[in-house]
Amino acid sequence: MSVIKAEQHKTELDIFMCRNEPGLQALRSWMYARRDTINRDWPGMDGEDLIRLQGEARAVAKAIKLIDDGPAIKQPL
């Protein structure tokens, strides 16, 4: 595992380990609300706005997954 991936894994693991703290739970709730807003708004968009919203949706989904499931990068055995 490269140094960068090891650092990213440590950071993601630190976030995951704090998943029960009130601040992170509030952020998680906000992200779910943002995801719902994006899902409601995207059908009426086109062009640059749609592309921007797609990128934001990916980032929100990635952060939710990190909080709920843990790091995407797994440590080697």
C-alpha positions as CSV (number, residue, x, y, z in Angstrom):
1,M,0.0,0.0,0.0
2,S,1.5,3.3,-1.0
3,V,2.0,6.1,1.6
4,I,-0.8,8.2,0.1
5,K,-3.3,5.3,0.3
6,A,-2.2,4.5,3.8
7,E,-2.8,8.1,4.9
8,Q,-6.2,8.1,3.2
9,H,-7.1,4.8,4.9
10,K,-6.1,6.2,8.3
11,T,-8.2,9.4,7.7
12,E,-11.2,7.4,6.5
13,L,-10.9,5.1,9.4
14,D,-10.8,8.0,11.9
15,I,-14.0,9.4,10.3
16,F,-15.7,6.0,10.5
17,M,-14.6,5.5,14.1
18,C,-16.3,8.8,15.1
19,R,-19.6,7.9,13.4
20,N,-21.6,7.8,16.7
21,E,-20.6,11.4,17.7
22,P,-23.5,13.9,17.5
23,G,-21.7,16.2,15.1
24,L,-21.0,13.5,12.6
25,Q,-24.6,12.2,12.9
26,A,-25.9,15.7,12.2
27,L,-23.6,15.9,9.1
28,R,-24.9,12.5,8.0
29,S,-28.6,13.7,8.4
30,W,-27.7,16.9,6.4
31,M,-26.2,14.8,3.7
32,Y,-29.3,12.5,3.4
33,A,-31.4,15.7,3.1
34,R,-29.1,17.1,0.5
35,R,-29.2,13.8,-1.4
36,D,-33.0,13.9,-1.4
37,T,-33.0,17.5,-2.6
38,I,-30.6,16.6,-5.5
39,N,-32.8,13.6,-6.4
40,R,-35.9,15.9,-6.5
41,D,-34.1,18.7,-8.6
42,W,-32.1,16.8,-11.2
43,P,-34.9,15.8,-13.6
44,G,-35.5,19.5,-14.5
45,M,-31.8,20.3,-15.1
46,D,-29.6,20.2,-18.2
47,G,-26.1,21.2,-19.3
48,E,-23.6,22.5,-16.8
49,D,-26.1,22.5,-13.9
50,L,-26.8,18.8,-14.4
51,I,-23.1,17.9,-14.6
52,R,-22.4,20.0,-11.4
53,L,-25.3,18.3,-9.6
54,Q,-24.1,14.8,-10.7
55,G,-20.7,15.6,-9.2
56,E,-22.2,16.8,-6.0
57,A,-24.4,13.7,-5.8
58,R,-21.3,11.4,-6.1
59,A,-19.5,13.3,-3.4
60,V,-22.5,13.1,-1.0
61,A,-23.0,9.4,-1.7
62,K,-19.3,8.8,-1.1
63,A,-19.4,10.6,2.2
64,I,-22.5,8.8,3.4
65,K,-21.0,5.5,2.5
66,L,-17.8,6.4,4.4
67,I,-19.8,7.2,7.5
68,D,-22.1,4.2,7.3
69,D,-19.7,1.5,5.9
70,G,-16.2,2.5,6.7
71,P,-13.1,3.2,4.6
72,A,-13.2,2.4,0.8
73,I,-9.5,1.5,0.9
74,K,-8.9,-1.8,2.8
75,Q,-5.7,-2.5,4.6
76,P,-3.6,-5.4,3.2
77,L,-3.6,-8.5,5.3
